């Protein structure tokens, strides 16, 4: 399991929508979906924001 899979599982466990992360990062929801499925990559800065949002998310 790679780090991308770990964060995908964390996002699902915390019930964070792709829409919320996309708004925080400033990208489309489809980019998040394609990143998580491995269809495309994201810039390092966007990956950092993606991980930051998941790590610091509180309900």
Backbone as CSV, one residue per row, in Angstrom:
resi,resn,N_x,N_y,N_z,CA_x,CA_y,CA_z,C_x,C_y,C_z
1,UNK,0.860,-1.183,0.000,0.000,0.000,0.000,0.900,1.239,0.000
2,UNK,0.633,2.141,-0.930,1.440,3.357,-0.986,0.766,4.503,-0.232
3,UNK,1.457,5.618,-0.148,0.964,6.758,0.651,-0.348,7.310,0.092
4,UNK,-0.520,7.255,-1.234,-1.760,7.736,-1.838,-2.942,6.890,-1.367
5,UNK,-2.746,5.578,-1.288,-3.803,4.680,-0.816,-4.125,4.932,0.659
6,UNK,-3.103,5.211,1.445,-3.305,5.505,2.870,-4.189,6.734,3.030
7,UNK,-3.894,7.790,2.260,-4.694,9.008,2.368,-6.095,8.831,1.801
8,UNK,-6.243,8.012,0.776,-7.571,7.715,0.260,-8.418,7.054,1.352
9,UNK,-7.825,6.072,2.040,-8.555,5.394,3.116,-8.865,6.331,4.273
10,UNK,-7.912,7.197,4.633,-8.164,8.179,5.698,-9.318,9.082,5.319
11,UNK,-9.339,9.531,4.059,-10.419,10.416,3.599,-11.756,9.712,3.702
12,UNK,-11.814,8.461,3.298,-13.067,7.711,3.361,-13.497,7.454,4.807
13,UNK,-12.541,7.143,5.687,-12.873,6.883,7.091,-13.412,8.135,7.769
14,UNK,-12.847,9.284,7.424,-13.301,10.543,8.023,-14.530,11.105,7.313
15,UNK,-14.962,10.424,6.252,-16.145,10.820,5.469,-15.999,12.233,4.911
16,UNK,-14.827,12.495,4.349,-14.554,13.792,3.721,-14.895,13.668,2.240
17,UNK,-15.711,14.572,1.745,-16.072,14.513,0.333,-14.945,15.070,-0.534
18,UNK,-14.892,14.590,-1.757,-13.906,15.113,-2.711,-14.185,16.586,-2.988
19,UNK,-15.447,16.965,-2.926,-15.837,18.348,-3.183,-15.209,19.289,-2.149
20,UNK,-15.203,18.903,-0.878,-14.616,19.737,0.167,-13.116,19.905,-0.043
21,UNK,-12.429,18.816,-0.377,-10.986,18.891,-0.598,-10.686,19.732,-1.835
22,UNK,-11.460,19.530,-2.894,-11.240,20.287,-4.134,-11.397,21.784,-3.892
23,UNK,-12.383,22.155,-3.105,-12.589,23.572,-2.798,-11.406,24.116,-1.997
24,UNK,-10.916,23.355,-1.040,-9.775,23.762,-0.212,-8.517,23.923,-1.061
25,UNK,-8.294,22.985,-1.967,-7.093,23.011,-2.801,-7.206,24.051,-3.917
26,UNK,-8.427,24.225,-4.426,-8.628,25.129,-5.560,-8.515,24.391,-6.881
27,UNK,-9.101,23.199,-6.931,-9.082,22.414,-8.164,-10.455,21.774,-8.342
28,UNK,-10.585,20.980,-9.399,-11.865,20.322,-9.657,-11.974,19.016,-8.864
29,UNK,-13.195,18.622,-8.635,-13.458,17.360,-7.952,-12.956,16.200,-8.805
30,UNK,-13.052,16.339,-10.112,-12.597,15.252,-10.988,-11.084,15.056,-10.891
31,UNK,-10.322,16.125,-10.643,-8.878,15.971,-10.461,-8.588,15.129,-9.225
32,UNK,-9.307,15.363,-8.145,-9.131,14.568,-6.925,-9.443,13.108,-7.220
33,UNK,-10.550,12.866,-7.908,-10.953,11.507,-8.241,-9.900,10.827,-9.110
34,UNK,-9.434,11.516,-10.120,-8.442,10.940,-11.032,-7.107,10.721,-10.323
35,UNK,-6.750,11.597,-9.403,-5.521,11.424,-8.623,-5.615,10.168,-7.752
36,UNK,-6.755,10.014,-7.070,-6.924,8.869,-6.173,-6.955,7.532,-6.921
37,UNK,-7.455,7.528,-8.141,-7.503,6.282,-8.910,-6.226,6.039,-9.704
38,UNK,-5.335,7.022,-9.698,-4.061,6.856,-10.387,-4.098,7.217,-11.858
39,UNK,-5.187,7.858,-12.307,-5.300,8.240,-13.715,-4.450,9.451,-14.070
40,UNK,-4.112,10.266,-13.084,-3.281,11.441,-13.339,-2.568,11.834,-12.051
41,UNK,-1.656,12.733,-12.171,-0.928,13.220,-11.002,-1.371,14.626,-10.639
42,UNK,-0.876,15.104,-9.529,-1.117,16.489,-9.111,0.231,17.090,-8.759
43,UNK,0.276,18.398,-8.729,1.517,19.073,-8.345,1.810,18.792,-6.868
44,UNK,3.070,18.911,-6.518,3.474,18.663,-5.128,2.741,19.592,-4.162
45,UNK,2.511,20.840,-4.577,1.815,21.773,-3.683,0.368,21.336,-3.443
46,UNK,-0.296,20.841,-4.474,-1.678,20.366,-4.320,-1.728,19.083,-3.495
47,UNK,-0.766,18.218,-3.685,-0.704,16.992,-2.878,-0.505,17.354,-1.410
48,UNK,0.331,18.346,-1.154,0.556,18.802,0.220,-0.716,19.336,0.851
49,UNK,-1.472,20.129,0.091,-2.744,20.661,0.605,-3.766,19.541,0.808
50,UNK,-3.787,18.581,-0.096,-4.682,17.415,0.016,-4.417,16.666,1.324
51,UNK,-3.151,16.386,1.578,-2.781,15.656,2.798,-3.034,16.495,4.046
52,UNK,-2.734,17.784,3.963,-2.953,18.684,5.104,-4.435,18.714,5.492
53,UNK,-5.305,18.823,4.500,-6.747,18.880,4.777,-7.214,17.598,5.462
54,UNK,-6.782,16.466,4.947,-7.183,15.183,5.527,-6.633,15.026,6.938
55,UNK,-5.365,15.386,7.139,-4.739,15.234,8.460,-5.374,16.129,9.509
56,UNK,-5.806,17.327,9.125,-6.308,18.297,10.108,-7.824,18.377,10.160
57,UNK,-8.533,17.580,9.369,-9.983,17.649,9.304,-10.631,17.242,10.624
58,UNK,-11.539,18.080,11.067,-12.357,17.796,12.259,-13.810,17.943,11.850
59,UNK,-14.650,17.033,12.289,-16.078,17.086,11.940,-16.744,18.307,12.494
